[in-house]
Amino acid sequence: MPGPSPGPGDMGGSAHLSWEPASYWLLYVVALVAALVHWRLGNHAMAVVCGCAVAASVGLIVRLHRNGA
């Protein structure tokens, strides 16, 4: 007997995993551009914060790649 069908808000495990790498790449691109813009505008503190987000997203992308996703 098959299990219950997923509800409208339930994406299931495989669909969730396919969005995870894309979200880390999106974070990487947006944070990198933000860091460069803030640096150019002279807001160095925010550029460093965005740079940390870039580093975190790279770490997450590498971790996902090593885990085979």
N, C-alpha and C positions, 0 to 999 in steps of 0.2 A: 504494500500500500504506500503510495507516495506521500511525502510530508506536506505540510501546509504550504500553500503558494505565498510568495512574498507579497506584502502589501504595497500600496503606492509609494510609500516613503522608504521601503526596504530595497536597497540596491543589490543586496547579496554580496558575498565575499569577493568574487572575481571582479565584479564591476567596481567595487570599492578599491581594490588593489590597482586597477588600471588607471584610476584618477590620481592616486597618490604620487607617482613619479611626475606626472604633469603638473601637479600643484607645487612640487619642489622646484621644478624648472621655471615655473611662472614666478615664484618667489625670487629665484636667482636673477632672472632678467629684470624684474621690477626693482629689486633692491640695488642691483648694479647700476642701473640708470639713475636711480635716486641718489646713490652715493656720488656719482660723477656730477650730477646737477648741483647737489648741495656743496660739494667741494668747490665747484666753479663759482658759485654765488657767495662763497666765503663763510658758509655755515659749517665749519669744520667738525664741530661736535656731532651734528646730525649726520654728516658724512661718515664719521667713525661708527655711529650706530648702524647706519645702512650697510657699511662694510662688514660689521659683525653679522648682520642678517645674511649677507652674501656668503660669508664663511660657514655659517650654520647650514645654509641650503646646500652648499657644496658637500659638506659632511653627510647630510641626509641622502643626497644623490649617490654618493660613493657607497654608503651603507646599503642602500637599496640595490645597487648594482652588484655588490658582493654577495648579497642574499639571493640573487638570481631573479629579481623582479623585473 
